[in-house]
């Protein structure tokens, strides 16, 4: 399901690149869309999920179904109240938020005005996605992973539909065509929430926020002061700080990029979307599966299983992420060309997006590993250690910006994030190991050698294929270019997996954690 969501996400980005290219319009939209996404990652998928899922899993294990259902309803009521207030304030404060995110848009008055207007229209998106995060946490705890993983498809399909059909309509109305994407975002948010609530209803877990005792205000006060909500809020404090650090780094980078040449924000955004493909497919999917299982193992005091789950996740991160990182470093031009080089997307945009992608790809292993390592702390309800690490990495990232940005412009921002992610993952691994929560199982040395040899052989082939054809000149041969890319990537995968098999690695043996 995550793969399907990433594929439709790439189709969405391909269409946006073709229709709008990398321009002042797309810079304005990317800034406006990033603002509600920033708050969503702070409060919903970030701090809230990191605190909510472990408490939910431990309540289910220790107190049973009835108390867990009550906790879900109490948390939902508090979340709805907070979201209504946040959305109202966000709409009013849109000009300030846009200026804080990207004051460089002032270089183009139309871009700044469009970004403010689109932020106002899209800010309520945070309300939909925060409630989606609540529903996803419940469904994942009950090991119903398919619906939460599939609902992002609805956002992508909605944006594709409105971009393709709505953009010409907005132009005929004398309005900026980019508004079609705004409409797609809002409809997509409604569709995602509807699908999640439907899944909860089928399980009999739909929050009964109006069924809590007392009137509306009394019920809210009771829910706010309940043991479960208080525990979640207490855990959210450090988590919020930790997630804020990561988002602060993104905010700073967007601010810097907005002062560079027009298109810089969009180039970074297009490269970031490509990086989200392996990050979500590998890291997010593993993290979603591991978090409730780690929480239940911790609640049951099964520390051996806890460590085995982490080791299992890290082995898959290494096996799957190493070839992806190398492929994006050595084969970036064909990937960007085939996916984006259509319509308004120029050869210069291909080159600038490629450079940003290489910067991100350098740290792909860290970006994915964090999604597996961080739940190792959150499942133990230790949110302070990841925060301290994140603060240190934030300082390191900004120091690296001073070095890389003058040399590589917007691509330097991506490189700083990539290197920072590697440091972050290394420190998370070290502190998990030092605390005794994780003990590496035998066989890692052999696995590293097998992966390195297989990746080098695959990388040599991709490096040759990258330079053998002029991929931007193949733009006129659409079918040939797509078929050639698919063939080369398939051959690369066969080289990698075949080498692993020859060297004695049987992936079937890694399908389940070994204790």
Phi, psi and omega in degrees: 000321177295321176300316180298319179294323179290322179296313179293329176295320178292324176298320178298313181293324178299316181293318179297317179298320181291319183282321190241344180065212175240099190220183176298325178297312182290326174301315181296316180295316182298322176294313182297319181288331181289333183293306176296328176295325177299311180293324178299317181288331177291309191258331188260280184289343182268261187299318183296309182297320181296330178269322188289312186297313177299319179294319179298314182295318180292324177296318179296320182289319188267327188243344176097181189294316187298311179294327179293318178297321177297318178300317180301315181294319180295315181294321180297318180297314179298318182296317179299315180298316181294321183292322178300315179294318181296317181296318180298313180295320182297321179295318180291323186268013184306315180301319180292317182296318179295318179296320179293325182282319188205072180295341180294345176295345177300341179296338177229106186302322180295320180299316181297315180297316179296318180298319179295313181297316181291326176298317179297318180292323188264350186300321177300348176305329179298326180295314179300313186287332176292319176291327174298320179296321176299310181297319181296321178299319178294311183297320180293324178296325176275010178061036172255083191273339191293312184296311178300325180287331185271336187298330174303337176302323182296321177297313182297316180296320179298315180292322177297314181300310184285329177294317185286316184263331186275328183302312177297326180294317178296322178297318178295332178278357181080019180250156177301131183295339181297341179298338178299324178293323179299313179298320178297321179297312184293316178296321178298322178297317178297317181296319180296315180296318180299317180296319181291318180295323176299318179295320178296319180297320180296331178272355183075025184245015180297128181302135178253069187290335179271354180265002178288152185295147177088178176287182185300309182293319179295319178297320178296316179297319178295317180296320181296325185266359183294159184300315182294315180296318179300319180295318179296315179298321180294319178288331182292333183305297177298322179299319180298320178295318181296314179293323179299324180298313180297318181287330176296321177298318177296318180298316180298317181295320177295320179298315179296315182297327182293341179267358177270190183298152178303132182107344184298317179298319181290320178301315178296321181293316179297319178294321180297321178298321177295321179291331179294338180299299178290327181297315180286315184298320183263303187287307183296317180298316178295317181297319180298319181287321186285321189304306179295326180289322175296319180297318179290323176295321178293317180296329179272000181060031177267079187290330179294317178293323178303309181294322180295322177298316179296316181297318178300314179297318182292326178295318178292325175301313182295312185296320186268331186275325182304310179293327178296315180299314181295321180295319180289333176284317188264346187229031188288322182299311178299320182297311181294319182298310185291326183277325191243337192280075178216158172055239185281356182275115189269165176303324177297323178295324176299312182296315183290324176291322178301315181297318178296319180298320179296323178297314178296318186298331180302327182252018184301320180302319179291317181300320180283318183298326179301323182294339178263321184286319182301317176301337176298331175273315184295324180295333175272006182058033173256099180257352185283319182299311177300330179293313180300318179296316181298321178298316179296320180292325177300313179298316180298317181299316181289328174294320178293329176301323179298331181272313190275326185298315177299333182273319189238010179054229185298328179295333176296326176296317179294320180296320178298319178296318180298312180294320178300322179295323178296316177296318180301311181296319180298319180290321176300315179300315183297314183286329173296318180292317182294327181284350180087000180284337181227129175235115180302136179276160180300153174106358182293321181300313179295321181296319180296317179296314180300314180295320181294316180296314181296320180292321179297317179296316178296317181298321179298319179294316181294324178298318177296314183294328180298321184264350185284330180240148172272100191288329179287328179286343178279007183304324183287345181251074189302305184296318179300316183295317180293316181296320180296316178299313182298319181296314182296318180293323177295317177297318178301317179296319179296319178299314183294306183292324178296319178296318177302318181294316179298324181279000172100006180272122177251108184297333180301327181290343182259009183292333179232150178298141178251129178257000000 
